[in-house]
Amino acid sequence: MTIPTASIPPAASPAPMTYRCPADGTRAPVESLAWHCPTCGGPWDLDFTPASPVPLNSLTARVNSLWRYEEALPLAGPAAGVTLGEGRTPLIPLTDSISAKLDFLMPTLSFKDRGAVMLAELARRLGPGRVARVVADSSGNAGTAIAAYCARARLPCTVYVPEATSPKKTEQIRAHGAHVTLIPGDREATAVAARTAAGEPGTFYASHVHNPYFLHGTKTYVYELWEDLGGRLPDAVVVPAGNGTLLLGAWLAIGELHAQGLITGRPALIAVQAKAVSPLAAAFRAGAQDLPGDAPHRTPPTLAEGIAIPRPPRAAQILRAVRESGGTFLTVTEDQLRAAQLDLAARGLFVEPTGVACWAAMSAHPPQEGRTAVVPLCGAGAKTGLAAR
Ligand SMILES: [Zn+2]
């Protein structure tokens, strides 16, 4: 089968960009394909500040995808090419004070498309001379999103998943043309296998955790809120917190909009974890700047498997962002997750258990009188079905 590629313009060279380690300041050119800081092993930030503000009043004439915020994106330009029409998800009221942004209505049915499109476009622009293949590791939505966007960009892709991953998930990854490598053992063993492969020449590690371009994609979640609310943001932006990819993207966008004078105040970030796996909430309550060095690698099971991350590499950044925003952490029980999924389904919205966590939290802790909050519904219920009762 031949898939036409004419809809994707030729790749422009990426503007020269530099990765910078937030912990020790180490730098590396993006072209080096270095996927983490060689000094400390931590994730990169990107040395990037938008050159000009996004013009609110001229957005309506623009392309209907997240590429419409081109001033804010490190890969913007006339050749911005890879897209499946991601973004521009609806914002609907759930109560007088809480609205939901329906990010499960994405091309691969989760918010991860926001970051995956950026990684695929970056790999494409780095060019076949540098990038022979893309690798990713995920047992869930990120792997699916990377596989789909690599298919769109015509990039060879390998996704490492734990051996126990459900066949339904691996089927979709394979259907997108990606190679699936099953790794015996747990999620950590899978990550180790992917990182080993990432060290091979010509390999682009499309890590949604370590690569900061992913965060510059997820930040469009907040740019869309800002556009939809006529140049304002809600009082609270409620986000799930596992690896913090949506949280840190939101914090990036809030910082950019505030620095450019496009918003007056900064909303509070309300971060939500499953009570069963809540290392960040515990560290926040303890006043810690980072997770303790002896934080466990293994966690009890939770319905919110997408945010069941015992040792998120960006923990220090997540804790700092929530504190600087004046926000807080909330945790939700398994019973609250089940109830929230049923409640949303009864309102016409079928969302996977991880994706209902923020609504579960705000149902129990609604905003104060006169304040507003937005919760993301992050992934489609069709991906997982209804949580067992
Ligand atoms: Zn470092």
Boltz pocket constraint, residues with backbone or C-beta under 6 A from the ligand:
constraints:
  - pocket:
      binder: B
      contacts: [[A, 21], [A, 22], [A, 23], [A, 24], [A, 25], [A, 26], [A, 37], [A, 38], [A, 39], [A, 40], [A, 41], [A, 42]]
      max_distance: 6.0
